[in-house]
Amino acid sequence: MLILASSSPRRQELLRLITPHFTVLAADFDERALSAPTPRALVEKLATGKAQAVAASHPDAVIIGCDTVVDLDGAVLGKPAGPAEAKAMLRALSGRWHYAHTGVCVLQNGTAHNFVETTKVFFATLTDDEIDTYLATGEAYDKAGGYGIQGAAAKFVTHIDGCFFNVMGLPVARLYAQLQTLGLAGQL
């Protein structure tokens, strides 16, 4: 049995590009309890924690845990708490490069197989009116960095270096390769 330890509709959609055969079980895991010296280290710890939380009740399953953050100059931009924070995030990203890091943990037979995928993203310079119009879509509030590259914020992204799907929350090709390495691709 394959379990995605995430309730994210985007991750579910992306995992379906690899296989339709999985169960969704959101991890009961306090993300605020973890810290790490870098954004990359943080997403790896968060992904592992989510996978392990689900494994506690499903020890025989293969579990995929994931977490994504936006990294601006080493500062983590997670999901904004409200409009003011979302607006501040988008202003900070305006006219700049930033990184989207996704940590992935594939937990198989009690062994964690981890990786972090990083994508570099450049935003155009945004006006306050553009930011306000985007915030009115409601997209900003459940996404790291306050934006969804696959939605209305697509018009702000002028350059990308790396995996597009990683910015959405699941590096599809790299996860598929990891599952192949673990001998799981044939079971999907």
PyMOL commands that set and color helices and strands:
alter all, ss='L'
color gray80, all
select helices_A, chain A and resi 9-15+31-33+39-55+83-93+128-135+139-142+144-146+152-156+164-168+172-181+185-187
alter helices_A, ss='H'
color red, helices_A
select strands_A, chain A and resi 2-4+23-24+62-72+75-77+97-108+111-123+157-161
alter strands_A, ss='S'
color yellow, strands_A
deselect
rebuild
show_as cartoon
